[in-house]
Amino acid sequence: MKQKTLFLFLLRFLKIGVAFINLSLTAKYFGVSLEKDIWILSFTSVLVFDAAVWGAINETFRVKFLFIRESEGEVIALDKTKSLLFYSFFISILMVLFIELFPNIFIKLVAPTFEKDELKSLLTMIKYVAPCLLFHQLSNIGVSVLNAYESFYIPEYSNLLSSILNLVFIVLLAPTMGIYSLLVSYYIGVFLFLILIFYQIKKKKILIFEYHYFPKFKDFYIFFLYALPFFVPFFIGQSSRVIEKNLVSSIDIGMVSALDYSKKFSEILSSVLTSVLATILVPLLSVSYTQKKDSEFIHEFLQTLQIGFLILSLFIAIFTSSSPYFVNLLYQSGTIDTRFMKIISELTMMYSWTTLPFFIYLIFGMALLSSGKEKMYAVFGTIMQVLNIIFNYLLIKKIGVYIIPYSIIITNLVCGLIMYMKFPFEKKDITKVLIKYSFVLILTVLIHKYLTLHINLNIHDLYILVINSVLAVIILFFMTIIFRLEESFYIINLFKRVFKFKS
């Protein structure tokens, strides 16, 4: 379990490197501008629509598939998955047609202050972006099916390859196509990703493309019914994103882009955490729960909780001390002025802290989901999103754009701790881990911040980042030894094996 999780994290972190390059290229070619705002608003609105409809089913598919396979057999589970694939494809086509025919609905929601040329440009972009919804959903189902068959790495390799190809086409097309190069590169990347995913499904002989009879709607409805409690939090969550863009776009032209640049670092890590937990942890916990292996359930949960805290300790320490260097390194070659650079740097640091409460909320939510308490998870998800909307709406004029990361920290932490109280088994060991690893995180961040403040280096930002990152790793390693964390023994044994091999 731990090796799989670590290797999947490694693959995801390789993708983070590609994402950073993508950010730098986007800043270089488009900076903080109206056209970048239009791209973000249109692309986000379409994906928000997709997540509002399919997000709940996508998140719960693995658990429901495993429950069906355990209780009714693989053949029936695959037959029902075929129905899910067929009807989700058909409904997604209808959704794309709806966007093409009524794009004004989306414009009024995400950018009510836009007028004339701004409105026309946004209208055009939304129509071009609409088919992304269909391809995004197909890729989600394909990856979910492979994950259900414990194929974790192939989707990651495929995604990494398509992301690299995406970069290449941005470089080739941006000088001539402008902002539309992002659209074209996305379509090329997602087409390649779909081809690789469906090839792997066929190669592994997972029979979801062979239809011997017309798919039954009631089989699709089974997945829909299971996910039903999550539709409310997902809908409110996507509404929160729309409201956020709406509020931010009213502050100043370019502020949507600034917020997007600043939250990318934390979003990338959050997506890594989400995908790893959904890909590996949820299926393992679900099987352990259905087989009534309580100790195994707790063991797998603790392993992931510990790894997650250590990764977040490193991430938060580095970004708390070094966010200006990251921002300068990635964005200074673009057309972003000094005022926005300062805002992006401050928001980047604040967003790095959102990853901790998000992780606490997510991992305890996954534990509830895997133990048949999906309705409880859905209720807390709804409460969290409603609180987010209230905080942002009431305080954005007083605090400004900074209220958005503040509200994420507060709401995720509160709901995460409440779900911790609802953990389905004995919490004694989990409480010890939470306290011990929280101390490790806080001390790592404080020591790293203190040392970096007193080390004045007049060198390139890249070298400062490397030094600060290495320093964070060293501090964290010593924290694992001081607090006698089990991960320290793995690292020490690894060093012993490496040096013994060399000698």
C-alpha positions as CSV (number, residue, x, y, z in Angstrom):
1,M,0.0,0.0,0.0
2,K,2.7,2.5,1.1
3,Q,4.9,1.8,-1.9
4,K,1.9,2.2,-4.3
5,T,0.9,5.4,-2.7
6,L,4.5,6.8,-2.8
7,F,5.0,5.8,-6.4
8,L,1.7,7.4,-7.4
9,F,2.7,10.6,-5.6
10,L,6.0,10.5,-7.5
11,L,4.2,10.3,-10.8
12,R,1.9,13.1,-9.9
13,F,4.8,15.3,-8.8
14,L,6.4,14.8,-12.2
15,K,3.2,16.1,-13.6
16,I,3.4,19.1,-11.2
17,G,6.7,19.9,-12.8
18,V,5.0,19.9,-16.2
19,A,2.2,22.1,-14.7
20,F,4.7,24.6,-13.5
21,I,6.2,24.9,-17.0
22,N,2.6,25.4,-18.3
23,L,2.1,28.2,-15.8
24,S,5.3,29.9,-16.8
25,L,4.4,29.7,-20.5
26,T,0.9,30.9,-19.9
27,A,2.2,33.9,-18.0
28,K,4.8,34.6,-20.7
29,Y,2.3,34.6,-23.5
30,F,-0.8,36.0,-21.9
31,G,0.1,37.5,-18.5
32,V,-2.7,39.2,-16.5
33,S,-5.1,40.2,-19.3
34,L,-8.7,40.3,-20.5
35,E,-8.2,37.4,-22.9
36,K,-6.7,35.3,-20.1
37,D,-9.7,36.2,-17.9
38,I,-12.0,35.2,-20.8
39,W,-10.3,31.8,-21.2
40,I,-10.5,31.1,-17.4
41,L,-14.1,32.2,-17.2
42,S,-15.3,30.1,-20.2
43,F,-13.2,27.0,-19.5
44,T,-14.1,27.1,-15.8
45,S,-17.8,27.6,-16.4
46,V,-18.0,24.5,-18.7
47,L,-16.1,22.3,-16.3
48,V,-18.2,23.6,-13.5
49,F,-21.3,22.5,-15.4
50,D,-19.7,19.1,-16.0
51,A,-18.8,18.7,-12.3
52,A,-22.3,19.8,-11.1
53,V,-23.8,17.0,-13.2
54,W,-21.2,14.2,-13.1
55,G,-18.9,15.0,-10.2
56,A,-20.9,13.0,-7.6
57,I,-21.1,9.9,-9.9
58,N,-17.4,10.1,-10.7
59,E,-16.4,10.4,-7.1
60,T,-18.6,7.5,-5.9
61,F,-18.2,5.2,-9.0
62,R,-15.2,3.1,-7.7
63,V,-16.9,2.4,-4.4
64,K,-20.2,1.4,-5.9
65,F,-18.5,-0.7,-8.6
66,L,-16.5,-2.6,-5.9
67,F,-19.7,-3.1,-3.8
68,I,-21.5,-4.6,-6.9
69,R,-18.6,-6.7,-7.9
70,E,-18.2,-8.1,-4.3
71,S,-21.9,-8.8,-3.9
72,E,-23.2,-9.7,-7.5
73,G,-20.1,-10.7,-9.4
74,E,-17.9,-9.1,-12.1
75,V,-20.1,-9.7,-15.1
76,I,-23.1,-7.8,-13.6
77,A,-20.8,-5.0,-12.4
78,L,-19.4,-4.6,-15.9
79,D,-22.9,-4.7,-17.5
80,K,-24.0,-1.9,-15.2
81,T,-20.8,0.0,-16.0
82,K,-21.6,-0.2,-19.7
83,S,-25.0,1.4,-19.1
84,L,-23.3,4.2,-17.1
85,L,-20.8,4.8,-20.0
86,F,-23.6,4.8,-22.6
87,Y,-26.0,7.2,-20.8
88,S,-23.3,9.5,-19.5
89,F,-22.0,9.8,-23.1
90,F,-25.6,10.5,-24.4
91,I,-26.4,13.0,-21.7
92,S,-23.0,14.8,-22.1
93,I,-23.8,15.3,-25.8
94,L,-27.1,17.0,-24.8
95,M,-25.3,19.2,-22.3
96,V,-22.8,20.3,-25.0
97,L,-25.8,21.2,-27.3
98,F,-27.4,23.1,-24.5
99,I,-24.2,25.2,-24.0
100,E,-24.0,25.8,-27.8
101,L,-27.6,27.0,-28.0
102,F,-27.8,29.0,-24.7
103,P,-24.3,30.3,-23.9
104,N,-25.8,33.6,-22.6
105,I,-26.9,31.7,-19.4
106,F,-23.3,31.0,-18.5
107,I,-22.1,34.5,-19.4
108,K,-24.6,36.1,-17.0
109,L,-23.5,33.7,-14.3
110,V,-19.7,34.1,-14.5
111,A,-19.3,37.6,-15.8
112,P,-22.4,39.8,-15.3
113,T,-20.3,43.0,-15.6
114,F,-18.9,42.2,-19.1
115,E,-20.2,44.4,-22.0
116,K,-19.9,44.7,-25.8
117,D,-16.6,43.4,-27.1
118,E,-15.8,41.6,-23.8
119,L,-19.2,39.9,-23.9
120,K,-18.7,38.9,-27.6
121,S,-15.3,37.4,-27.0
122,L,-16.6,35.4,-24.0
123,L,-19.6,34.2,-26.0
124,T,-17.3,32.9,-28.8
125,M,-14.9,31.2,-26.4
126,I,-17.6,29.4,-24.5
127,K,-19.0,27.9,-27.7
128,Y,-15.5,26.6,-28.6
129,V,-14.9,25.3,-25.1
130,A,-18.2,23.5,-24.8
131,P,-17.1,20.0,-26.2
132,C,-14.5,19.9,-23.5
133,L,-17.3,18.7,-21.2
134,L,-17.8,15.5,-23.2
135,F,-14.1,14.6,-23.5
136,H,-13.6,15.4,-19.8
137,Q,-16.3,13.1,-18.7
138,L,-15.2,10.2,-21.0
139,S,-11.7,10.5,-19.6
140,N,-13.0,10.4,-16.0
141,I,-15.0,7.2,-16.6
142,G,-12.1,5.6,-18.4
143,V,-9.6,6.3,-15.6
144,S,-12.2,5.2,-12.9
145,V,-12.7,1.8,-14.7
146,L,-8.9,1.2,-14.8
147,N,-8.5,2.2,-11.2
148,A,-11.3,-0.2,-10.2
149,Y,-9.1,-3.0,-11.7
150,E,-6.1,-1.7,-9.7
151,S,-4.5,-0.2,-12.8
152,F,-3.1,3.0,-11.2
153,Y,0.0,3.8,-13.2
154,I,-1.0,3.6,-16.8
155,P,-3.5,6.4,-16.5
156,E,-0.8,8.5,-14.8
157,Y,1.7,7.8,-17.6
158,S,-0.9,8.6,-20.2
159,N,-1.8,11.8,-18.5
160,L,1.8,12.9,-18.1
161,L,2.5,12.2,-21.8
162,S,-0.6,14.2,-22.9
163,S,0.4,17.1,-20.6
164,I,3.9,17.3,-22.1
165,L,2.3,17.3,-25.6
166,N,0.0,20.0,-24.4
167,L,3.1,22.2,-23.6
168,V,4.7,21.6,-27.0
169,F,1.6,22.8,-28.8
170,I,1.3,25.9,-26.6
171,V,4.8,26.9,-27.6
172,L,4.2,26.2,-31.3
173,L,0.8,27.8,-31.5
174,A,0.7,30.7,-29.0
175,P,2.7,33.2,-31.3
176,T,0.1,32.8,-34.1
177,M,-3.1,31.7,-32.5
178,G,-2.9,33.7,-29.2
179,I,-5.2,32.5,-26.4
180,Y,-6.8,29.9,-28.7
181,S,-3.6,28.0,-28.6
182,L,-4.7,26.9,-25.0
183,L,-7.9,25.5,-26.5
184,V,-6.2,23.6,-29.4
185,S,-3.5,22.2,-27.1
186,Y,-6.1,21.0,-24.7
187,Y,-8.1,19.2,-27.4
188,I,-4.9,17.5,-28.8
189,G,-3.8,16.5,-25.3
190,V,-7.2,15.1,-24.2
191,F,-7.6,13.2,-27.5
192,L,-4.3,11.5,-27.0
193,F,-5.2,10.7,-23.3
194,L,-8.5,9.1,-24.4
195,I,-6.9,7.0,-27.0
196,L,-4.3,5.7,-24.5
197,I,-6.9,5.1,-21.8
198,F,-9.3,3.2,-24.0
199,Y,-6.5,1.2,-25.5
200,Q,-5.4,0.1,-22.0
201,I,-9.0,-0.9,-21.2
202,K,-9.2,-3.1,-24.3
203,K,-5.7,-4.5,-23.6
204,K,-6.7,-5.5,-20.1
205,K,-9.8,-7.2,-21.6
206,I,-12.2,-5.1,-19.5
207,L,-15.4,-5.7,-21.5
208,I,-17.2,-2.4,-21.3
209,F,-17.4,-1.7,-25.0
210,E,-19.2,-4.9,-26.1
211,Y,-22.9,-4.3,-26.1
212,H,-25.0,-7.4,-26.6
213,Y,-28.3,-5.6,-25.7
214,F,-29.5,-2.1,-25.4
215,P,-28.1,-0.6,-22.1
216,K,-30.6,-0.5,-19.3
217,F,-31.4,2.9,-17.9
218,K,-32.1,1.3,-14.5
219,D,-28.5,0.1,-14.4
220,F,-27.3,3.7,-15.0
221,Y,-29.8,4.8,-12.3
222,I,-28.2,2.5,-9.7
223,F,-25.0,4.7,-9.9
224,F,-27.1,7.8,-10.0
225,L,-29.1,6.8,-6.9
226,Y,-25.9,5.9,-5.0
227,A,-24.4,9.3,-5.8
228,L,-27.6,11.2,-5.2
229,P,-26.6,12.5,-1.7
230,F,-23.5,14.1,-3.3
231,F,-25.4,16.0,-6.0
232,V,-26.3,18.8,-3.5
233,P,-22.7,19.5,-2.2
234,F,-21.3,19.2,-5.8
235,F,-23.9,21.6,-7.2
236,I,-23.3,24.0,-4.4
237,G,-19.6,23.6,-4.7
238,Q,-19.7,24.4,-8.4
239,S,-22.0,27.3,-7.6
240,S,-19.4,28.5,-5.1
241,R,-16.8,28.5,-7.9
242,V,-19.1,30.5,-10.2
243,I,-19.9,33.0,-7.4
244,E,-16.2,33.3,-6.6
245,K,-15.3,34.2,-10.3
246,N,-18.3,36.6,-10.4
247,L,-17.1,38.4,-7.2
248,V,-13.5,38.5,-8.3
249,S,-14.2,39.7,-11.9
250,S,-16.1,42.7,-10.4
251,I,-13.0,43.9,-8.4
252,D,-10.7,44.7,-11.4
253,I,-9.8,43.5,-14.9
254,G,-7.0,40.9,-14.5
255,M,-7.9,39.9,-11.0
256,V,-9.5,36.6,-12.2
257,S,-6.1,35.8,-13.8
258,A,-4.2,36.8,-10.8
259,L,-6.2,34.6,-8.5
260,D,-5.9,31.7,-11.0
261,Y,-2.1,32.0,-11.1
262,S,-1.8,32.2,-7.3
263,K,-4.1,29.2,-6.6
264,K,-2.5,26.9,-9.2
265,F,0.3,25.6,-6.9
266,S,-2.1,24.5,-4.2
267,E,-4.7,23.3,-6.7
268,I,-2.1,21.0,-8.3
269,L,-1.2,19.5,-4.9
270,S,-4.9,19.2,-3.9
271,S,-5.6,17.4,-7.2
272,V,-2.7,15.0,-6.4
273,L,-4.1,14.3,-3.0
274,T,-7.6,13.9,-4.3
275,S,-6.6,11.5,-7.1
276,V,-4.4,9.4,-4.9
277,L,-7.0,9.1,-2.2
278,A,-9.7,8.3,-4.6
279,T,-7.5,6.0,-6.7
280,I,-5.9,3.9,-4.0
281,L,-7.3,4.6,-0.5
282,V,-11.0,4.4,-1.3
283,P,-11.0,1.0,-3.0
284,L,-8.8,-0.5,-0.3
285,L,-11.0,0.9,2.5
286,S,-14.2,-0.1,0.8
287,V,-13.0,-3.7,0.4
288,S,-11.7,-3.8,4.0
289,Y,-15.1,-2.5,5.2
290,T,-17.2,-4.9,3.2
291,Q,-15.0,-7.8,4.4
292,K,-15.3,-6.6,8.0
293,K,-11.5,-6.2,8.4
294,D,-11.6,-3.3,10.9
295,S,-7.9,-3.4,11.8
296,E,-6.9,-3.4,8.1
297,F,-9.2,-0.4,7.5
298,I,-7.5,1.6,10.2
299,H,-4.0,0.5,9.2
300,E,-4.5,1.6,5.5
301,F,-6.1,4.9,6.6
302,L,-3.2,5.7,9.0
303,Q,-0.6,4.9,6.4
304,T,-2.1,7.4,4.0
305,L,-2.8,10.0,6.7
306,Q,0.9,10.0,7.7
307,I,2.3,10.2,4.2
308,G,-0.1,13.1,3.4
309,F,1.0,15.1,6.5
310,L,4.7,14.7,5.6
311,I,4.2,15.8,2.1
312,L,2.1,18.8,3.2
313,S,4.8,19.7,5.8
314,L,7.3,20.0,3.0
315,F,5.0,21.9,0.7
316,I,3.7,24.4,3.2
317,A,7.2,25.0,4.6
318,I,8.6,25.8,1.2
319,F,5.8,28.0,0.0
320,T,5.5,29.9,3.3
321,S,9.1,30.9,3.0
322,S,9.6,31.0,-0.8
323,S,6.4,31.9,-2.6
324,P,8.0,35.2,-3.9
325,Y,10.8,33.2,-5.5
326,F,8.3,30.8,-7.1
327,V,6.2,33.6,-8.5
328,N,9.2,35.6,-9.8
329,L,10.7,32.5,-11.4
330,L,7.5,31.4,-13.2
331,Y,5.8,34.7,-14.0
332,Q,8.4,37.5,-14.2
333,S,9.0,36.8,-17.9
334,G,5.4,37.6,-18.7
335,T,3.4,40.8,-18.9
336,I,2.3,40.9,-15.2
337,D,3.0,44.2,-13.5
338,T,4.5,44.7,-10.0
339,R,1.2,45.2,-8.3
340,F,-0.3,41.9,-9.5
341,M,3.0,40.1,-8.8
342,K,2.8,41.2,-5.1
343,I,-0.8,40.0,-4.9
344,I,-0.1,36.7,-6.6
345,S,2.9,36.1,-4.2
346,E,0.8,36.8,-1.1
347,L,-2.1,34.7,-2.3
348,T,0.2,31.8,-3.2
349,M,1.5,31.7,0.3
350,M,-2.0,31.8,1.8
351,Y,-3.2,29.1,-0.6
352,S,-0.4,26.8,0.4
353,W,-2.0,26.7,3.9
354,T,-5.4,25.7,2.4
355,T,-4.0,22.3,1.5
356,L,-3.8,21.1,5.1
357,P,-7.5,21.6,6.1
358,F,-8.5,20.4,2.6
359,F,-6.5,17.2,3.2
360,I,-8.1,16.7,6.7
361,Y,-11.6,17.2,5.2
362,L,-10.9,15.0,2.3
363,I,-9.4,12.0,4.0
364,F,-12.0,11.7,6.7
365,G,-14.7,12.2,4.1
366,M,-13.2,9.3,2.1
367,A,-13.3,7.2,5.3
368,L,-17.0,7.9,5.7
369,L,-17.6,7.3,2.0
370,S,-15.8,3.9,2.1
371,S,-17.7,2.8,5.2
372,G,-21.2,3.3,3.8
373,K,-21.7,6.8,5.4
374,E,-21.9,8.7,2.2
375,K,-24.9,10.7,3.2
376,M,-23.1,12.0,6.2
377,Y,-20.1,13.0,4.0
378,A,-22.5,14.7,1.6
379,V,-24.1,16.7,4.4
380,F,-20.8,18.1,5.7
381,G,-19.7,18.8,2.1
382,T,-22.9,20.9,1.6
383,I,-22.4,22.8,4.9
384,M,-18.8,23.6,3.9
385,Q,-19.7,24.9,0.5
386,V,-22.6,27.0,1.9
387,L,-20.3,28.6,4.5
388,N,-17.7,29.3,1.7
389,I,-20.3,31.2,-0.3
390,I,-21.5,33.2,2.7
391,F,-18.0,34.2,3.8
392,N,-16.9,35.2,0.3
393,Y,-20.1,37.2,-0.4
394,L,-20.2,39.1,2.9
395,L,-16.5,39.8,3.3
396,I,-15.0,40.3,-0.1
397,K,-15.6,44.1,-0.1
398,K,-13.9,44.4,3.3
399,I,-11.0,42.0,3.0
400,G,-10.8,41.8,-0.8
401,V,-9.7,38.8,-2.7
402,Y,-7.8,37.5,0.3
403,I,-11.1,36.3,1.9
404,I,-11.2,33.4,-0.6
405,P,-8.2,31.4,0.8
406,Y,-9.2,32.4,4.4
407,S,-12.7,31.0,3.9
408,I,-11.3,27.7,2.5
409,I,-9.1,27.3,5.5
410,I,-11.8,27.9,8.1
411,T,-14.6,25.9,6.5
412,N,-12.5,22.8,5.5
413,L,-10.9,22.6,8.9
414,V,-14.2,22.9,10.8
415,C,-16.0,20.3,8.7
416,G,-12.9,18.0,8.6
417,L,-12.6,17.9,12.3
418,I,-16.4,17.2,12.7
419,M,-16.0,14.3,10.3
420,Y,-13.0,13.1,12.3
421,M,-15.4,12.8,15.2
422,K,-17.7,10.6,13.1
423,F,-14.9,8.2,12.1
424,P,-16.4,4.7,11.9
425,F,-13.9,2.9,14.2
426,E,-11.7,3.5,17.3
427,K,-10.0,6.9,17.0
428,K,-7.2,6.5,19.6
429,D,-4.4,5.8,17.2
430,I,-5.7,8.3,14.7
431,T,-5.8,11.1,17.4
432,K,-2.1,10.3,18.3
433,V,-1.1,10.5,14.6
434,L,-3.0,13.8,14.1
435,I,-1.3,15.4,17.2
436,K,2.2,14.1,16.5
437,Y,2.3,14.9,12.8
438,S,0.7,18.3,13.3
439,F,3.6,19.2,15.7
440,V,6.0,18.0,13.0
441,L,4.3,20.2,10.4
442,I,4.2,23.3,12.5
443,L,7.8,23.0,13.8
444,T,9.1,22.3,10.3
445,V,7.4,25.4,8.9
446,L,8.6,27.6,11.8
447,I,12.2,26.5,11.8
448,H,12.4,26.7,8.0
449,K,10.9,30.2,8.1
450,Y,13.3,31.4,10.8
451,L,16.4,30.0,9.0
452,T,15.4,31.4,5.5
453,L,14.8,34.8,7.0
454,H,18.3,34.9,8.4
455,I,20.0,33.6,5.3
456,N,20.4,36.4,2.8
457,L,21.6,35.1,-0.5
458,N,22.2,37.4,-3.5
459,I,21.8,34.7,-6.1
460,H,19.3,33.7,-8.8
461,D,15.8,32.8,-7.6
462,L,16.1,29.3,-8.9
463,Y,19.2,28.6,-6.7
464,I,17.4,30.1,-3.7
465,L,14.5,27.8,-4.3
466,V,16.8,24.8,-4.6
467,I,18.6,25.7,-1.3
468,N,15.3,26.4,0.5
469,S,13.8,23.1,-0.7
470,V,16.8,21.1,0.3
471,L,16.8,22.8,3.7
472,A,13.1,22.0,4.2
473,V,13.8,18.3,3.4
474,I,16.6,18.2,5.9
475,I,14.5,19.9,8.6
476,L,11.6,17.5,8.0
477,F,14.0,14.5,8.1
478,F,15.3,15.5,11.5
479,M,11.7,16.1,12.7
480,T,10.8,12.5,11.8
481,I,13.8,11.3,13.8
482,I,13.1,13.5,16.8
483,F,9.4,12.5,16.9
484,R,10.3,8.8,16.2
485,L,8.1,8.6,13.2
486,E,8.0,5.2,11.4
487,E,8.9,6.9,8.1
488,S,12.4,7.8,9.5
489,F,13.2,4.1,9.8
490,Y,12.3,3.5,6.2
491,I,14.5,6.4,5.1
492,I,17.4,5.3,7.2
493,N,17.2,1.7,6.0
494,L,17.0,3.0,2.4
495,F,20.3,5.0,3.0
496,K,21.9,1.9,4.5
497,R,21.0,-0.3,1.6
498,V,22.2,2.3,-1.0
499,F,25.5,2.9,0.7
500,K,26.0,-0.8,1.3
501,F,25.3,-1.4,-2.4
502,K,27.9,1.2,-3.4
503,S,30.5,-0.1,-1.1
